[in-house]
Amino acid sequence: MSDILVVEKLNKRFGGVVVAKDIDFRLPAGSIHCLIGPNGAGKSTFFRLILGEHLPDSGSIRYNNEEINRLRAFQRIRRGISVKFQVPGIFKALSVRQNLAVAFQHHLHGHTLNATIHRVLEFTGLTEEVSTPAGNLAHGQQQWLEIGMAVGVEPSLLLLDEPTAGMSPDETKKTGEMLHELNRQDITILAVEHDMSFVEQIADAVTVLHLGSVFAAGTIKEIVNHPGVQQIYLGVSDD
Ligand SMILES: Nc1ncnc2c1ncn2[C@@H]1O[C@H](COP(=O)(O)OP(=O)(O)OP(=O)(O)O)[C@@H](O)[C@H]1O
């Protein structure tokens, strides 16, 4: 399998704080990969470096074999990178349909726009809520709307920052099924996640960040049995 994303020796500091330290990371095309790590490990910063919202001090980011390190964020989005951040990015006063139309307005028009909205409504299970103000949706539905906004233009790489935060177990399970469905449609997924049972449900592989560095990488089984990971992340001590 070829790698859709290859990161080499990525470094970033904010003043005296090192937030990315010599990060090497490869993401096979077609995979679902989870990024875990304690609070402040640098997970969101890593996303922002991939997206071009932060520029690295040094290192390389290649996407589909192209160096994108100096591309602006909108240029990266045009190449097929999409993101859903943890903080909701929906317009609460607008209807579900209006939110989708706003998300797709620069990419789709007329019949294609309507067909895409229809497809995303079905995929997210929000068809009956099409006219509901987004702020009136249940928490899980708001998250699904935002995932729909992120995938309507058919990205190749989807970044998700804690997609199940605040969700019930049923909503979490449904989100996992949605991500598998997107993955079957050839979307590679990189998700920051704290819920280890959800990681187990979706991830082909896991990378652990700690203090801005890659601390460990492997299968979910390897990661949960890794003694160092248990110490830094799962709160297990040597005592
Ligand atoms: N714009 C910024 N300026 C200065 N420091 C920052 C900035 N953004 C993040 N940091 C710092 O970088 C470190 C990594 O933060 P980041 O949000 O990437 O961690 P995280 O792993 O996503 O944490 P969490 O799980 O709590 O979301 C933290 O120490 C944070 O305070």
The ligand as a MOL file (V3000), in Angstrom:
LIG
                    3D

  0  0  0     0  0            999 V3000
M  V30 BEGIN CTAB
M  V30 COUNTS 31 33 0 0 0
M  V30 BEGIN ATOM
M  V30 1 N -0.7500 28.7850 19.2520 0
M  V30 2 C -0.0560 28.3180 20.3170 0
M  V30 3 N 0.8300 29.1080 20.9840 0
M  V30 4 C 1.5460 28.6410 22.0180 0
M  V30 5 N 1.4470 27.3730 22.5020 0
M  V30 6 C 0.5920 26.5600 21.8960 0
M  V30 7 C -0.2180 26.9650 20.7690 0
M  V30 8 N -0.9690 25.9190 20.3740 0
M  V30 9 C -0.6700 24.8970 21.2130 0
M  V30 10 N 0.2710 25.2800 22.1050 0
M  V30 11 C 0.8700 24.4250 23.1480 0
M  V30 12 O 1.3580 23.2900 22.4740 0
M  V30 13 C 1.2250 22.1350 23.2950 0
M  V30 14 C 0.4540 21.0790 22.5230 0
M  V30 15 O -0.9130 21.4870 22.4130 0
M  V30 16 P -1.9760 20.6610 21.5610 0
M  V30 17 O -3.2790 21.3850 21.6570 0
M  V30 18 O -1.4390 20.3840 20.2060 0
M  V30 19 O -2.0440 19.3110 22.3990 0
M  V30 20 P -3.1080 18.1370 22.3050 0
M  V30 21 O -2.3350 16.8700 22.3580 0
M  V30 22 O -3.9950 18.3290 21.1260 0
M  V30 23 O -3.9180 18.3120 23.6600 0
M  V30 24 P -5.4690 17.9940 24.0250 0
M  V30 25 O -5.5860 16.4930 24.0940 0
M  V30 26 O -5.6300 18.6250 25.3730 0
M  V30 27 O -6.3280 18.6150 22.9700 0
M  V30 28 C 0.5400 22.5960 24.5810 0
M  V30 29 O 1.5420 22.8020 25.5430 0
M  V30 30 C -0.1140 23.9000 24.1700 0
M  V30 31 O -0.2340 24.7650 25.2610 0
M  V30 END ATOM
M  V30 BEGIN BOND
M  V30 1 1 1 2
M  V30 2 1 2 3
M  V30 3 2 2 7
M  V30 4 2 3 4
M  V30 5 1 4 5
M  V30 6 2 5 6
M  V30 7 1 6 7
M  V30 8 1 6 10
M  V30 9 1 7 8
M  V30 10 2 8 9
M  V30 11 1 9 10
M  V30 12 1 10 11
M  V30 13 1 11 12
M  V30 14 1 11 30
M  V30 15 1 12 13
M  V30 16 1 13 14
M  V30 17 1 13 28
M  V30 18 1 14 15
M  V30 19 1 15 16
M  V30 20 2 16 17
M  V30 21 1 16 18
M  V30 22 1 16 19
M  V30 23 1 19 20
M  V30 24 2 20 21
M  V30 25 1 20 22
M  V30 26 1 20 23
M  V30 27 1 23 24
M  V30 28 2 24 25
M  V30 29 1 24 26
M  V30 30 1 24 27
M  V30 31 1 28 29
M  V30 32 1 28 30
M  V30 33 1 30 31
M  V30 END BOND
M  V30 END CTAB
M  END
